[in-house]
Amino acid sequence: MKKIDGVRCMMYDWLAGRTLCILHHKSVVIVCMLTVALSGCLSSKKLQGDQYLLTAQTVKGNRTITREQLESLIPQRPNRRTLGLPITPPLWFYQLGLHSYNREAVLRELQAKTNEFEQQSQQLANQPKALKKLNRRFSRQAKKLRLKAEEGNWLMRNLGEPPSYFAERDAQTNAAKMQKYLSDKGFFHARTAYKLDTLRRRQIRVNYLITENAGFYLRTVRYEIDDPRVDSLVRSSLNVSKLKSGDRFDLDNISGEKVRIESLLRDQGYYTFSRQYIPVTDLDTTRRSTERLPTADTLRRNIDVYLRILNPPGQSAHPIYRIGDVEVRISPDEQQSPVVSTELDTVKRNGITYLLGGRNISSRILDSKIRIRPGELYSQTNYRETQRSLFLLNQFKFVNLNFIDTTNRRLRALVTATPLDKYEATAESGVTVLYQGQGYPGGFGNLTFRVRNLFGGLETFETSIRYGFEAQTGFLPKAISERQVYSSQELGISSSLIFPQIIFPSRLRFLFNTYNPRTQLSISYNNSFRPDFRRSLLRASMAYNWQISPTKQFNFLIADINLINAGAGTDPLVSNSFYEQVDSLFRLGSTIYLGFRRSFASGISLAYTYNTNTVGQNRRANFLRTVVESGGTTLNFFSDQQLRQLFSLRDINGQQAGLQYYKYLRLNVDYRHYYPIRSRTTLAFRVNTGLVYGYGPTNGVPYEKLFFAGGSNSVRAWLPRRLGPGAAFPFSSNPNFPDVTQSGQFVYLFEQPGNILLEGSAELRGRLFHLFADVNGAIFVDAGNVWTLNNSRPGSVFRLNTFVPQIAVGTGVGLRFDFSFFVVRFDGGIKVWDPARQYLNDIKDGGRDERFILPKFSLKQLSSGPNPLVINFGIGYPF
């Protein structure tokens, strides 16, 4: 065996010195066997006599406390393996890079660079620009060398992982930490141990053995409070206490109860109260010790908890503080003359003094954001909400709120705020995807001009110009099949005016002052140039926004007026084919053609968003967004004849001419759940559903309000917006037969809108390695489709008895490059179940059912087979 290991090590040394490898696709098995052999050699090549590699760590025997909770107490991590096999590519790369790494040489180079810099900096002491340039160059070089000295060369840092060695003292420490953790969770008689499994080639697996024994549960929770007023406050809030009789003892719940009491009292004037007045909780040790540990772990053990709240030393009660003078200071405007500054400097409102520093700022608006008032009890919540409300105005660089303890337990409050620049211009460019993330990558540029405090009421005026373009695929008319990629462009200009209050002619608007309200007036013009059609949109809107908590937000679009125009696309052949299909659908009873006429659309909507997900935190979270919309609501006050005259509607050759109008109802619900499995592994779920119903004379719905499936944020095994509707298949001339290529692929020329949307996704996300950015992987399953409400195409209508087999299913894998400030995503999907693949092949051949299309996927035909690999590009996560 030792000779075999020696031969393997010689093979590794030979490969490390010569990186030339010749691989053939028929030799994959041999390569895998060689990789295992090399990994085994690497595990033992440089180990000392008493060193072992930490291969795995397991936790066994736990029943109530989860394995993840106990594993989180173990700081050591074994080297990452592939598919649970003894294959450690990161360790292989690390030791491969170690062959060409010399730390002493790196340190010598760093010292030489430092000496050279010191000499050159002395020579350039009288040349500030040259010295500044030298400093920048040396900083870059020194940073690179220090990183190399600390973490190794590029291969070791980015692809490699240093060997993880086993130390028995670590296992002993971890077992002790687990026993303490179990005791903190109510298992006072728990026992922990560890067992070592020595594997081949000096590898060790550590098994942590857990015996929980009986847990202790709260029988009674008693409070002993010396201050009568504090006692009354605490007992009146016991319905929200963290400690409940019958719950298992948990030290975290006791700590949480102390935090709850502290917050409760600080909101009732107890400015100086802290958790130090709630000492270590007393347990009924006498009763606990009389209960002997049973031989069989089957009994429920009880414990009594005593929580004491002490008074300050030498005092009979805790001091209560009220707010004294409140002063708000705005940093002075240096451009104002002293005379103007004096006139606008001091304003008093509702007992608060505002020092505006010569700025034209509405004290009434500021007063609506200040939660602390003279004479009121001190409240920690009001303190935080004041800071948060002023910050959300997007008018100030810094906001500070300080209290000064004066006589008679009065707190003098001083709010200082430094405004942002009044005028601001920004330029932004980058890579994105147009059309709600349903396309392929393209560039964009955005210029924004912003004016703050435009009329003195802390308003914000913004004007922006945006241009973007992207590549689009899927347009494959047979006459021009060699041209598979097209460009789509978007040009738009928008202006908005944001007020930090609800603009409404009634005192009801003041009811929203505590919810950080905003009113936004917007007008925009957007032009989209696509191969299949051109579409322009002139939009004016008025919206109310308010936030009742950091996780709950409402958006009420009180007016949304749109003037839409459409025309031929940028590519004549694609555009002609598109409008021919629109005409074919019109003859079958579809109303899609209405979306490509000059039209007028108005509506109101209410959106509710609940979001507990925090970017950068891997914890259990939920996201829910519900939007209810009514289009053409005000048009219901007019008769159909009056509307036809108003919009100049008339019938020409069976179609209506004039300005089309819409009446519709729309509902969309989007729910997401994030479940962390490990520190860097998350299981994410999404359910997205919607319904839009047109009830006007034509039953039409604006094209933008229809639903689409397929693409990077939807069912990723289909091209963007090409899935559905229902079991309908794409066709070219005859709607009874599908448009299929010689290789068996369906030809999805155009987008497929629907009135009903139902889709869901499950995705497992985890970190793979670090290469310039965190490279994360994903495995996903998507399912969904869209349906129509009218029978315009066979199989396209939603019916309760047929919709289940019409749900398309796709699966795939993805790579995500996380650069902290944005995420670049590539997802590859293949079809599992295609509901459109049940059709008539021809009149003689008859029907064909190929809906389960997964077996038709082939690595030899990744892009040309009947089930091709669909690559989706996106910015950010799909959900």
N, C-alpha and C positions, 0 to 999 in steps of 0.2 A: 504493500500500500504506500509506504514511504517513497519507493522508487517511482510509483505512478505519480504521486504528488510532485516529486522532483522533476519528472519529465514535463508535467503541466507548467511548473514554474519556469522551466527553460523555454517553453513555448511562449509564455507571457513575455519574458525578457526579449525574445526575438521579435515579437509583435510590437512591443513598446519601442524598440529601436528602429523598426521599419514599419511604417503605417500603411504600406501598400497591401491591399487585400483585394482579391478577385472573387466576386460573388456571382453565383448563377442562380436563377430563380428555382432550379430544381434541387439546390443544395441548402434550402432553408433549415431543414432538420439538422443537418450537420453543423451549420452555423450556430443554432441554438444549443446543441450539445457542447460545442466549443466554448460558447459564452458561459455556460454553467461551469465548465471545467476551469476557465479563467477566473470566474468569480470565486470559486472555491480556493484557487491558488492565492488570489489576492487576500483572502480572509486570513491566511496564515503566513504570508511571505515575510513580513517584517515584525512579527510578534515576538516579544521577549519570552523568557521561560515562564513567567507568572502572569502573562497577559492573555485575555480572552476577548473575543469580539462579542458584543451584545447583539444577538440575532433577533430576539423577540421577547415581549413581556406580556403576560396574560394575568387576568384577575379571575379567580374561581371561587365558588362557594357563596357569593353574595346573592341575596334574594330580594331585599327591599331597596337597598341603595344600588343605583345603576352602575354598571361597569364604567360608563363614561365619567361619572363623578369621581370614582376612585382612580381611574387612569389619569385624570387631570392633576392628581397630586404627585405624579411621577415626572420629575424634570428631565430625566434622561430619555433619549429617543434612539431606538435602534436604527441602523442604516436602512434606508428605503429599499424595498424589494419589489420585484416585478411579478404581479399576479400571485403573490404569496409564495413564490418559488425562491430557492436560495440563489437568486440572481440579483446582484446589486450594481446596476450600471453607474449610479452616482459615485460609489466607492471606487469602481474601476476607473472612471475618469479622473478622480482625485489622485489616485496613485499613479496613473499615467502622466498627469501633470507634475507630480512630485519628482519624476525622473529628471526633469529639466529645470527644477526649481532649486535655487540656492539663496536662502534667506540672508546669509552673511554678505553675499555679493550685492543684494538689494540694499542692505543697510549701508554698505560702503558707497554705493552709488548715491544714496540719499545724502550721506555726509559730504560727498564730493560736490553735489549740487548745492548744498547749503553753503559750503565754503566759497564756491564760485559766485553764488548770489551775494554774499557779504562783500566780496571784493568788488564786484561790479556796482553794487549799490553805493559804495563809497566813492567810486569814480563818477557816478551820475548824481551826486548829492545836489548839484546846482542845476539839474535838468529835470524839473518836476514831471513833465510828460513822459520822458524816457524812463524815469524811475517808476512811474505808475505802470507803464507797460511791462517793465521788468518784474514788478511785484505780481502782476496778474499771471505772467508766464511761469514764474517760480511757484506760485500757489497751485497752479494746475499740475505741474510736474511733481511737487512735493506730495500733494494729495494722492496722486496715482501711485507713487512709490510707497507711501505709508500704507495704503490699502494693500499693495502687493506684499509688503513685509508682514502685515497682520493676518491676511487671509489667503495668501498664495497668489499664483499667477492666474491668468484669465480662465484657463481650463479648470483649475481647482475651485475658483470662486463661482463660476456661472454654471458649469455642468457637473462639478464634483461635489462630494460630501465627505468630510473627514471621518475616519473610522471612529466608531463608538465603542469604547472599551468598557468592559464590565469591572465594577469594583464592589466587593461585598459590603463595604461600609455604606454604599449607596442603597443597596437592597435593605439593609438593616434600618437605615433612616426612613426609607419609603414605607416599610412595614409599620414603624412607629407612627408616622404621619397618618396612615390609614386608620390605625387604632384610635388615635385622637379624634379623627374626623368622624368615625363611627360613634364615639362617645358623645361628640357634639350633636349628633343626629338622634340621640336617645338610646343608643345601644351601649349602655354602661358596662355590660359584661361581655362585650365583643372581644374576640381574640384574632390576632393576625399572625401570619408566619409566611415564610417563603421557601420555595423548593427550587433547586437548580437542576436543569437538564443539560448535560454536556453533549453537544452534537459533534459531528465529525469536523475535522480541521479546526479545532480550538474555538468552537462557537458555543455560546451559552444562551439558553432560554431561561428567563426568570418567571416562575409561577408564584403569584401572590395568593395565598390561601386565606379565605375570609370565613370566619364563623361569627355570625351576627348575634346569636342567642336572642333572648326575649327583649323586645323593645319596651321602653318606659313611656307611658302616656299621661297626659295632664288630667288629674282628677279634679283639682281645684286651682284657681288662679286668684290670689288675694293681693290687694293693694293696700299698703300702709303709707298714708300721706299725712304729713304734719300740718300742711297749710290747708285750711278749710276751703278756700276758694279754688285752689288747685285741685283738691279732692273732688269738688263738685264738677269742675270742668272735665276731669279725667273720667269720672264715673258716667257722666252724661254721654260720653263718646265710646263706651265699651262695645257698642254694636259694630264698630269698625276696628276693634282690637285685633292685633296679630296673634294673640294667644287665646285659644278656645279650648274649653274642657272637652276631652275626648281626642284631641290631636296628639300626635306623637311629639315628645320633647324635641325641640330643635333650637340650637343656640342662635341660629340666624334669625328665627322668629322673635326671640327675646331681644336681639339687637335691633330688629326692625320695629319692635314695640317701643323701645327707647327713643328711636328716631321719630316715630309717630307722636309720642308725647311731647318731645322737644318742639316739633313743628306746631303742634296744637297750641302749646303755651306761648310760643313766640308770636303766634297770630292773635293772642289775647293780651298783649301788652307786656309780656315778660321778656324784655329786651336782653337781659343778662342771664336768662336761664340756659343751661346746657345739660348734656347727658352726664356730666360729672356729679350731678345731684341725684342720679339714679345709680347707686353702686351695684356691685356684682350681685346678681340675683341669688336669693337664699332658696335652697331646696330643702324639703323635708327629709333630711338624711336619716333621721331616727326611724321613720316609717319605712323608708326604703331598705335600711339595713336589716330590719326584722323579717323581710321577705327573702328567704333563701333561694338561691338559684336552683330551679328544678333540674332534675336529671334529663328530662325531655323538654326541649324548647317549644312548649305548646301554650304557655300561659301569657296573658296580657298583664304587664306590670304597670302599677300606678305610681304617680309622683305628684306632690303638691309644690306649687311655685309661689313664692312671696316676692312681690315687687315693692320696694320702698322708694319714696321720693323725699329726700331730706331738704331741710331749710338751709339757707346760707348760715355759716357759723356766726353765732351771736345774735341772730335775728329770728323773730317769731313767724315771719312770713316772707315770701319772695316779693321783691319790689316790683311795682307796676309802673310802666312808663307810658307817657302820652307824648304826642307830637307837639312841639312848641312852634317856633317860627319856621316857615318854609320859604326858602329862597332859591330861585332858578336863575342861574347866570349863563348867558350866551356869550361866547367869546366875541370881543368887539371886532367890527369890520374896519380894517386898517385903511380902507379907501374912503371911508366917510369922513367928512370934516367934523371938527369938535362941536360945532353948533348943532348940526343935525344929530350927532351922537347924543348930545345932552337932551334934545327934545324927545328922542325915542328910547331913552335909557331905562326909565323906571315906570313900571305899570303894576298896579295892584288889582287882583281879581280873586274873589272868594277867599280872602285872607292870605293869599300867596303873593309874594313880591317877585316880579319878573324884571331882571336886569338884562335888557335885550342888546346892549352893546352897540346901539346905533343901527341895528338891523330892522328892516321892515318885516317883522314876524308877528303873526296873529297870536295874541296871548290867549284868545278863546280856544284855539286849536291846541295850544300847548297845555292849557288847563284841563282839557278833556283827556290828556294822556297822563296826568299826574294823579296817582292813586292815593298818595298820602296827604292828609288834611290836618290843619292846626286843630288841636283839641282832641283828636281821635286817639284811640289806643294804638300803640305801635303794632304793626303787623308785618311779619316777614314776607308774606305773600304779596302785600301791596308794595313793599320795597322792590321785590323782584319784578312784579308786573310793570312798575314805573320804568325801570331800566329797559325791560323788553319792549314796551310800547314806544319809547323814544327811539330805540334802535331800529324798530321796524318801519319808522318813517322814512328811512333811507335818506336822511338829511344831515346826519351828524357823523363825524369821524369817531369821536369818543363821547361817552356818556358816563359820568361818575356820580354816585349818590353816597354821601357821607353823613353820619350823625355825630353830633357833639353833645355829650351829656352835660347839661347845665343844671342849675339848682332846681329843687322841688321835683326832681325826676321828670324833667322836660327835655326832650331831644330836639335840638335845633338841626333841621334838615337842610343840606346844601346840595343842590343839583347843578352840576357844571356840564356844559355841552359845547363841543367845538364843531361848527358846521363844516360840511363838505364844500368843495368849490361850487360856486353857482353855475358856472358853465363847464361842460365836460364833453369832449369828443373822443370816441373810441373807434378803433378799427379791429375787425376780427376776421380771421380766415382759417380754413382748415378743410377737413374731409368729413363728409356727411352723406346721408342718403335722403332723397326727396320723397314726397308722397308717403308720409307717415312711416318712414323706415321700411318701405316695401320694395326698394330698388337695389342698385349696386353702387359702389363707391363713386364719389365725385367731389369736386371742390366747390367751395362757396366763399363768398366775401360779404362782409356786412359792415356798413358805416353807420354810426349812431351819434347823434347830437342831442345832448341832454341839458335842460335848464331847470334848476331847482328853485323852489320858492318863487314861482313866476309872478303870482299876484299877491304875495305876502301871506298866503294861507298854507304854506308848506306844501304847495302843489309841485308836481314833477311833470315837465313836458318833455316828450321824447319824439324824435323823428329818425327813422332808420331806412336805409336803402340796402337791399339784399339782392345778390345774384348768385345762382347756383346751377350746377350742371351735374349730370350723372350718366352712367352707362345703363342701358336697359336691353334685356334680351327677351326672347320669347316671340318676337315678330318674325315668322318664318314662312311668308308666302312662297309657294313653290317656284314662282317665276324668278325670285331673287333670293333663293335659299342660301346663296353664298354669303349674303350680307346678314350676319346674325347679331351684330351689336349695333345699337343706335344710341344717339345722344338725346337727352331730354334737358331742357333748360327752364329756369324759373327766374323771373325778374319781378321784384315787388318793392313798393314803398309804403310805409305806414307811419302814422302819427297818433300819439295818444296823450291824454292829459289825465293825470291821476290825482284825485283829491283824498286827503287822509280822513275822510268822514263820509257819511251817507248823505247824498244830495237828494233831499225829498222835502216837499212843502208841508211838513207836519212835524210836531214835536216827537213823533214816533222815531225819528232818526236818532234822537239822543239815547234811545234804549240800546243802541249798538256801540256806544262809546267805549265800553269795557271790553269789546271784542276786536279791537284793532281794525275798524272798518275802513274800506276804501271804495271809492267810486271811480270807475275808469271809462272815459269817453275815447273812442277810437274810430279812426277812418283809415282805410287801406285800399290799395289797388295792387292786384297780383295777376301776372300773366304767365301761363305755362305753355311751353312749346314742346310738343311730344310728336313722335312719328305718326301716331294714329289720329290725334286731334289737337287742336289749339283751344285753350280755354282761358278766359279772363274773368276776374271777379272784382267788383267794386263793393266794398263792405263798410257799413257804419254800425257801431254797436255802443251800448251803454250797459255796464255791468256793476253789480255790487259784490264785494267780497268781505267776509268777516270770518274770524277764527275764534271759536269758543274755547279752544285749548290747543296746546302744541301739536296734538294728533288729530284734531277735528276741524275741518274747514268747509265753509259753504261758499258757493259762487252762484249768484242769481243774475242771469243775463236778461235784463228787463226789456231790451230791444236789440234785435239783430236783423238788419236790413241788408239784403244782398241783391245786386244786379249782375246777372250772369250772361256771358256771351260765349259762343263756341263757333269753331270753324274747322277748316281742313287742317290736317297735320303737316309736319315738315317734310315727310316722305310721301310723294303722291301715290305710289303703289300701295304702301301700307295703309294710308288714309282711305283710299278708295275701297280697299278690302274691308276695312273697318266699317265704313258707312254702308257697304253692301250687306254686311251681317246685321247691322242695326235695322236696316230695312226688312231683312228676312225675319228678324225677331218681331218687328212691328206687325208683319203680316200674320204672325202666329199669336198675336194678342199682347205682346209685351209693350210696356210703357217706357222702356229705356230711352227711346228716341227723344223723349221730352227733355232729358237731361242735356241734350246737345242742341238746344234752341235758345234763343234769347229769352230770358226768363227773369222773374222777380220772385224772391223768396224772403219771407220775414218770419220771425219766431221769437219765442221766449223759452228759457230753459233754467232749470235748477239742478246744480251738481253738489253732491256731498262726498267728501273725501275723508277717509279714516286711514291713517298711516302710522304704524308703530315701528316701521323699519328705519334704521339709521345706517347711512352709508359708512362702510368700514367696520361695522360691528356685526359679528356672526352670532346672532342670538335669535331666539324664537320671535317671530313678528308676523303681523298681518297687514294687508293692504286691501281696502275696499273703496271703489269709486262707483257711484250711481248717478246717472244723468237722466233726467226726465225733460223732454222737449216737446213743445207744441208749435207747429209751423202754420202760418197763415191764420192765427187766432183772431186777429182784428177783422179779417176778411169775412168772418161769419156774420158780421153786422150788416153785410150787403147781400142783395140777392144775386143769383147767378147772372141774370140779365144785366144788372148794373155792373158787375165785374167784367163781363164780356165787352161792354161799351168802354169801361175804364181802361182796359188793357188791349183794346182794338183786336179782339179775337174773332176769327172768321175761318170757315172751313174751305180748304182748297185741295181738291183731289183726295178727299178722305182724311187729310191732315189739317191740323189747325195752324193758322198763321197769326202773327201778332206776338205780343209779350205774354209768355206763359206764366201762370202763377200756380202756387202749390198750397195745399192744405194737408197736413200730416201730423202724426203723433209718433214720437220716437223714445225708446227706452234702451239704455245700455247699462249693464252691470258687469264690473270687472273685479274679481276677487283673487288675491294671491296669499299664499301662506309659505313661510320660510321656517324650515326645521333644521337646526344645526345637529349634525351627527358627530363631528369632531371639530377641533379648533379651526381647521381650514377646509372643512367639508360640510356642504349644505345640501339638503333636499328641498327643492322649491316646487310648488304647485301653482297652477293658475286655471281659473275657469272664467271664460269671457263669453257673455251672451248678450243678444240684443234683438230688438224688434222695431221695425219702422212700418207704419201703415198710412197710406195715402187715402184721403176720403173726399178729395175734391171731385170736380166733374170728370176728370181724366184718371183719377186715382194715382196720379204721378207723384214722384218724390224726387227732390233735387239729387243729382248724381253724387254730391259730396256726402249726403246723408245716408246713402246705401251702405251695406256691409260687404266686406271682401274677406276672402280666406286665402292663405298661402303666402309665403314670404318669410323674411327673417324674424318677424315678430308674431308669426302665426304658425300654420302647419308648414314646417320647413322642408318637407319633401316635395313640395310643389313650388313652381315658379311664383313670383310675387303676384298676388291677386288673380291667380289663374284656376283656383280650385272651385268646383261646383258649376252651377247651382244643383244641389242634390245629386242625383245619379245621371244628370245630363252630360253628354259628351260633346267635345268640340266638333264642329262641322264646318265645311267650306261652302258647298252649294246645296246639297241635299240634307235637310235636318234629320233624316231618318238613318243616316249612315255616318259614322265618325270619320274625321280627317286623320288618317294614320300614315306615318312614313313607312318605307320598306322595312326598316328595322323594328317596327312595332311601336314606335313612340307616338303618342297623341300629339297633334300639332295645336298647341295653345297659342293662338294668335293674339287674343285680346283679353282684357279684364272681364271677370265674371261677377257682376254685382248680384246681391240678393237682399231680400227684405228681412230675413231671419238669420241670425248668427248663433252658432253654438260651437264652442271649441274649448279644449282643455289641454294642458301640458303638464308633464312631470319631468324634472331635470335634476340630475345628480351632479353637483359642482364640487371640484376639489383642486387643490394646488398641485402642480406637477414639478416645476423647478423654476429657477430664476435665471433669465437670460436677457439682460438689459432691463427687463421688466418681469413681474411675476407672471409666469405662464401657467394658466389654469386650464383644466380639461373639463369636459362635460359629456354626459350620456343622457339623451333625452328621448321621450316618446310624446308625439303630438297627435291629437285627434280633433276632428271638427269638420264643418262644412257651412255653406250658406244655402238658403232656400228662398224661393219666390212665393208669393201669395196667389199669383194667377197662373193658370196652366198654359204658359207661353211656350214651353218646351217639355217634351216627355221626360218625366222623372224629376222635374225641377221644383215641384210644389211640395211644401211641407205637409205631411200627413202623419198622424200619431201612429198608424199601423205600418208605416214604411220608413220612418226617418232613421231608425236605429241602424239597419244595414247600409244606409246612405252616409254614415259618418266615416270619413276618410281617416286612415291611420298611417302615420309615418314615424320613422325612428332614425337615429343617427348619433354622431359624435361631433364635438366642437372644441375649438381652441380659443382662448381668450387671453389677450395680452393686456395686463393691467398696469398702466403707467401712473397710477394713483389719481391723476387729474382727469383721465378718461380711459375707457376700455375699448380696444379694438377686437372685434369678434368675427370668427369664421366658423360656420356650422355646415356640416355636410349631412344631408338627409336622403333617405331612400324610402320608397313607398312600401307599405305593408299591405294595406287594403285600399283599393281604388274603386269606389262605388260606380264610377263611370264605365268600368270594364265589363259590363253586362249589356251586350248590344247585338244587333244584327250585322254579321260580317258582309253578307250579300244575300240576295234573294234565294239563290240555290243552296248556299252553305247553311243558312239558317242562323239560329242564335249561338252566342258564345259567352261564356262566363269565365272571366279571368280576374275577378275582383281580388282574390288573394294573389297578389303580384310579387310578393317577396321572393319566391324561388326564381323569378326571372332576373334578379339582380346578379350581375357577374362582374368580377374584377377585370376580366378581359374586355368588357364593354362598359367601362365606367360612364362614358358620356353618350354612347351610340346605341345602347341596348334598349329594350322596351321599358326597363326600370332604371333610368340613369341616376347617377349621383348628382344631386342638386346642391351647389355651393351657395350659401347665403353669407353676405357681408353685412355687418352692423356695427354701430357705435353704441356702446353700453350693453347691458344685459337685456335679453328679450323680455324679461319681466322680473 
